[in-house]
Amino acid sequence: MSDVNSIVVVGGGQAAAQAIASLRQGGYEGALTMVAEEAALPYQRPPLSKGYLKGDLEETRLYLRPAEWYEQAKVTLKLDSRITAINTEDKLVTDDKGEAYYYDRLIIATGSRPRPAPFPGADLAKVFDLRTLADVDKIRPEMQPGRKLVIVGAGYIGLEAAAVARTIGLDVTVVEMADRVLARVTSPEISEFYQSVHKTEGVNILLGESVEAFHGEGGALKTVSLSSGKSLEADTALIGIGILPNDGLARDAGLECGNGITVDRNAQTSDPSIYAIGDCACRPLVCYDRRGRLESVHNAIEQGKLAAASILGRPRPPEDCPWFWSDQYDLKLQIAGLSTGYDAYVIRGKPKERKFAIFYFKQNKLIAVDAINSPAEFLMSKKMVLAGAEPSREHIADTSVPIKEIAAECM
């Protein structure tokens, strides 16, 4: 690490904040600069579509660390600044204000952005993305009982927002192109469960439908026309049709990219002086013989630690299996692993009691678990997935056999 006297972190999310903390905690004493496009201090993103949208959390409670921490850690914060170019030859980055920052090591943590809406009228007032703190600050005043809200996309963000809106008392319609909710991220069984829950809570879910256009009066949203010919009245609309990695800087700088910025297990890019972490990075996936992007808090924290350890010349920290969560109504969904490609599954518990887990297998190996209000199953399944375990399916289905006992048998 003797050649590292200046580190620049591009981005101000969870991954960036973790990398900075790990560098300082690991003994790095050189110059450390964070350049972030948002004006806010690094903050937690998951509560945006949950507690913060509902109004239960103040902005300061979202901050990962207070401003004083960055001062004490001697971190130079350049907020509300966007890096526009990376010069790999001279090892410097420049921002939209013309300021240049030299680096010995660069960490790209630029995150992701909402997928652009492919239909007319998305620029009308009262049509929102739900991605940043600033987005939610604009949405919250519109979350009033009795108003009509149309949500485009039935992924986690869309359904979490629908749950909050119904709790407040809005009239909510969710429009989804696929034939089931959460189609890209989970099994038909979990989709069916959540569709039933949301319908019971009063959400109108339209499947196999797509938006043709948003229509307004005086520049503000009034109706949403659908491919089927239906028209929905709307006071507000939220668009949640996926995200794209912010890898443009890396591509322009000549770094290897695919579905995001290509990195190794240390979060190192094709340029040994540059690292990429978080949503923007395409990494080797632990437990799976492939690579991909992971849009999660776990991934942001883990890659922040991996990059810091590599820069510090320390051993690679332990890597966990991917994990995620989603809060909707009184339901906590906790996901261990990636279920893509499963060829068998076992249900443990009773969906009607709103407390169960689905275990996904591929060639007898446990590859993922979706646990609803079942924290013990989630915790044990993380260990089993990471170990490449082949637990007894008969025991998993039998709730009289403790999950700890099942895990002990196969690890």
Summary of the structure (lengths in Angstrom):
residues: 411
radius of gyration: 22.4
end to end distance: 37.9
largest distance: 65.8
contacts: 1397
relative contact order: 0.12
helix: 29%
strand: 31%
